[in-house]
Structures are given as C-alpha cells and as structure tokens.
Amino acid sequence: MTTERREPDPDADERTMLEGWVEYHRQTLAWKCEGLTDEQLRTASVSPSGLTLMGLVRHMAEVERSWYRRVLAAEDAGPIYYSDADPDGEFRVTASDTWQEARATWQAEIEAARRNAAGFPLDDMGWGRHARTGERFSLRWIHTHMIEEYARHNGHADLIRECLDGATGD
C-alpha cells in the first residue's frame, strides 16, 4: 500500500491539529482500499455482517455531506445513496457499483467539506441544523466527531482488509 499518511505536528495549533487528524483518517480509509479490485471492495468478509470497504467509503461520503454541507453550511444537499425507504442504502453495494464512482463521490464530498470548513472559525455554530435533533454544531464539534467517525470505521476497514488479503497495518 502506498497512500501517504501524515499525523499532524505535535505542536500544531488547534485548528491545524483537528484538520490534520481528519485528513489522516481520510487517508487511512483510502489506504485500506488501495490495490483491491471492485469485487474485493464489494466483498463482505466478516460473516454475518454485510459491511464492505466500498460500503464504508460510500457511508463516509454521506457523513461528509451531512456534517459539512447540511449542518455546517446549510446546503440543500440530499442523500447520495440512501433514501427514506432504504436508510442504509450506502452500505448495500451491488455488482454494478464501482470503486471509481464511490471514490470520486467520496473525494468530491471531501473537497466540499474542506471548502465549507475553511469559511468558519472553530467556535462558530454552523448555519444548518441536524436533521434528527434540530441542533446546531460548531466546526470544532464537527471536526472532532469526524475524527471519531473515521477512526471507528477505519477499525472496521482494518478487519475487512485483513480478511480479504491478509494486509494489516495501523
């Protein structure tokens, strides 16, 4: 695996530190998917779970979209893969789903997230509200939540990747 990951500098300021850890975890998920075929990326490798690496990437595209576009910037950005009828649709990959599309969508959402985050100080509350709770959140909270969200799912990715081809690494 060749994706470069870099932890933030230990003496970085708070914003640089938070954004650095979000980037690190984004890179970690990309690294866990690197070098695999579409078929492998669609393979649920830990029975009885249907969780796949492609499903995780699609989920994180939805999470990036939700927090940085809807909650932070109040954009009217509807779901990509899920619906009211299928709230876990991002995890349901089919033989016609491709890594090229999933990765491109995820990267586009990451770019939108970076762009939106750049316009907010850490302490400012987002312009939007959480769909379920109606709460508003600061950029600091969103960055911290994204670190947690990626870290948890990167743990899943570790296990899935190891089952697929034996590749391990932090």
C-alpha positions in Angstrom: 0.0 0.0 0.0 1.4 3.4 -1.0 -1.1 6.0 0.2 0.9 8.6 2.3 -0.5 9.4 5.7 0.9 12.0 7.9 0.0 12.7 11.5 -0.3 16.4 12.4 2.7 18.0 14.1 2.6 17.6 17.9 2.9 21.3 18.4 0.3 22.4 15.8 -2.4 24.9 16.8 -5.8 23.5 17.5 -7.3 24.0 14.1 -4.3 22.6 12.3 -4.4 19.6 14.7 -8.1 18.9 14.2 -8.0 19.2 10.5 -4.8 17.2 10.4 -6.4 14.3 12.2 -9.5 14.4 9.9 -7.1 14.2 6.9 -5.1 11.5 8.4 -8.2 9.3 8.9 -9.4 10.1 5.4 -6.1 8.9 4.1 -6.3 5.8 6.3 -9.5 4.7 4.7 -8.2 5.3 1.2 -5.1 3.3 2.2 -7.2 0.4 3.4 -9.0 0.3 0.0 -5.8 0.6 -2.1 -4.9 -2.1 -4.6 -8.1 -4.1 -4.3 -10.4 -5.0 -7.2 -14.0 -3.8 -7.3 -15.1 -7.3 -6.4 -12.9 -7.3 -3.3 -14.1 -3.8 -2.3 -17.7 -5.2 -2.6 -17.0 -8.3 -0.6 -18.5 -8.6 2.9 -15.7 -10.6 4.6 -16.8 -10.9 8.2 -20.0 -13.0 8.4 -22.8 -12.4 9.2 -22.1 -8.7 8.5 -22.7 -7.2 5.1 -20.2 -4.5 5.7 -17.8 -3.9 2.8 -14.9 -1.4 2.2 -16.9 0.1 -0.7 -19.9 0.5 1.6 -17.7 2.2 4.2 -16.4 4.7 1.6 -20.0 5.4 0.4 -21.1 5.8 4.0 -18.3 8.3 4.7 -19.3 10.3 1.6 -22.7 10.6 3.1 -21.3 11.5 6.5 -19.0 14.2 5.0 -22.0 15.5 3.0 -24.3 15.6 6.1 -22.0 17.3 8.5 -20.0 19.8 6.3 -22.7 20.6 3.7 -26.0 20.3 5.5 -25.2 21.0 9.2 -22.3 23.4 8.8 -23.1 25.3 5.6 -26.9 24.8 5.5 -26.7 23.5 1.9 -29.7 21.7 0.4 -27.7 18.6 -0.3 -29.9 15.5 -0.5 -28.7 12.0 0.1 -26.5 10.2 -2.4 -27.0 6.5 -1.7 -29.7 6.2 0.9 -33.4 7.1 1.0 -36.3 7.1 3.4 -37.2 3.7 2.1 -33.6 2.4 2.5 -31.9 4.4 5.2 -28.8 2.2 5.0 -28.6 2.3 1.2 -25.0 3.4 1.1 -24.0 0.1 2.6 -25.9 -2.0 0.1 -23.4 -2.4 -2.8 -24.3 -4.4 -5.9 -22.2 -5.9 -8.7 -22.8 -2.8 -10.7 -21.3 -0.4 -8.1 -17.7 0.6 -8.9 -14.8 1.8 -6.9 -14.2 4.6 -9.4 -17.7 6.0 -8.8 -17.6 5.5 -5.0 -14.1 7.0 -4.7 -14.9 10.0 -6.9 -18.1 10.7 -5.0 -16.3 10.5 -1.6 -13.5 12.7 -2.8 -16.0 15.3 -4.1 -17.6 15.4 -0.7 -14.2 15.7 1.0 -13.4 18.7 -1.3 -16.8 20.3 -0.4 -16.1 19.7 3.3 -12.7 21.4 3.1 -14.1 24.3 1.2 -17.0 24.8 3.7 -14.8 24.3 6.8 -12.4 27.0 5.5 -15.1 29.6 5.9 -15.8 29.0 9.6 -13.9 29.7 12.7 -13.8 26.7 15.1 -16.2 28.2 17.6 -18.8 29.4 15.1 -22.0 27.4 15.0 -23.0 26.0 11.6 -25.8 27.6 9.7 -27.7 24.4 9.3 -29.3 22.1 11.8 -29.0 18.3 12.4 -31.9 16.6 10.6 -33.0 14.4 13.5 -32.3 16.7 16.5 -32.6 20.2 15.1 -29.4 21.1 16.9 -26.7 23.4 15.6 -23.0 22.4 15.9 -19.7 24.3 16.0 -17.0 23.4 13.4 -14.8 22.2 16.4 -17.5 19.7 17.3 -17.9 18.6 13.7 -14.2 18.1 13.2 -14.0 16.1 16.5 -17.0 14.0 15.5 -15.5 13.3 12.1 -12.2 12.1 13.7 -14.3 9.7 15.9 -16.4 8.6 12.9 -13.4 7.8 10.7 -11.5 6.2 13.5 -14.3 3.8 14.3 -14.9 2.9 10.6 -11.2 2.6 10.0 -11.2 -0.2 12.6 -13.8 -1.9 10.6 -11.8 -1.4 7.5 -8.7 -3.0 9.2 -10.7 -6.2 9.9 -12.3 -6.3 6.4 -8.9 -5.8 4.7 -7.2 -8.4 6.7 -9.9 -10.9 5.9 -9.7 -10.1 2.2 -6.0 -10.4 1.6 -4.1 -10.6 4.9 -2.9 -7.0 4.7 -2.5 -5.4 8.1 -1.3 -2.1 9.5 -2.4 0.7 11.7 
